[in-house]
Amino acid sequence: MDESSFILGVDLDGVVGDFYGSLRKIASEWIDKPLDTLTSDVGYGLEEWGLSEYGGYPRLHRFAVTQRNLFRDMEPIKDAPAVLRKLSARGIRIRIITHRLFLKYFHRTSITQTVDWLDSYDIPYWDLCFMKDKGAVGAHVYIDDAPANVKSLREQGCYTIVFTNSTNTNIPGPRADTWLEVENLVMEALDEWTTGTLNLFGAANFRG
C-alpha cells in the first residue's frame, strides 16, 4: 500500500451508484411485471423479485448491462459524486474497487460503461480495480454494502464502513446512511491516520 497518501477504497454498486433502484426498473420490464409489485426492500441476491423462473439473477444482470446499459445509465446515490470530489480535493486517494466482471463474455462492455459513467458524473479516482478480493489491493478505509465483502474485509483487519441498504441491516457499524455521513467518518479516519491513531476494525470487533 502507498503509505504517502490516505487511500479510500470505494465500492460502486449500491454505494456510489443506485444499483438496486436502477436494476428494479429493468427487472420490471424483463419479467413483465408492474414496477410497484417489485419490492425495493431486497436482500442480497434479489430473491424477493422471483427471478428464478425467468432464468435467475445472472440472466437479468447480463440483459441489464448488455441491452439496457445498466452501468452507464444508472443514477448516482445522492451526494456521492460531490462528496467524493470534496474528499479528493482534500488529498484523499480514491481507489474504486468493484466486482463487476463476475460474469463472462461481456467484460469490455462492463469496463467501458463503468469508465463512461464515472466520467459523466465527474467522479474522481486514482485507481480503478475490477476484482473480488478487495482487501488485496489495499486501502486505509473501505466503504462497501455487500455483506460478504464487509465480512471478508473486516476479517482481514480492514477498517470498513457499511453503506446502509436493505441487504445489510444486520451488520454492525461503523456504518453510514448517507454520503454526508460517509464524509464525516472518512475525515475522522483521516485525522486518526495523520496522527497515527487509526484503529482497524478487525475480525474480533465484527464478531462482537
Secondary structure as UniProt FT lines:
FT   TURN            3..4
FT   STRAND          7..10
FT   TURN            14..16
FT   HELIX           19..30
FT   TURN            31..32
FT   HELIX           35..37
FT   TURN            44..45
FT   HELIX           47..49
FT   HELIX           51..54
FT   HELIX           57..66
FT   TURN            67..68
FT   HELIX           70..73
FT   TURN            78..79
FT   HELIX           80..89
FT   TURN            90..91
FT   STRAND          93..98
FT   TURN            100..101
FT   HELIX           107..120
FT   TURN            121..122
FT   STRAND          127..130
FT   HELIX           134..136
FT   STRAND          141..144
FT   HELIX           147..155
FT   TURN            156..157
FT   STRAND          160..163
FT   TURN            166..167
FT   TURN            169..170
FT   STRAND          175..176
FT   HELIX           179..195
FT   HELIX           203..207
//
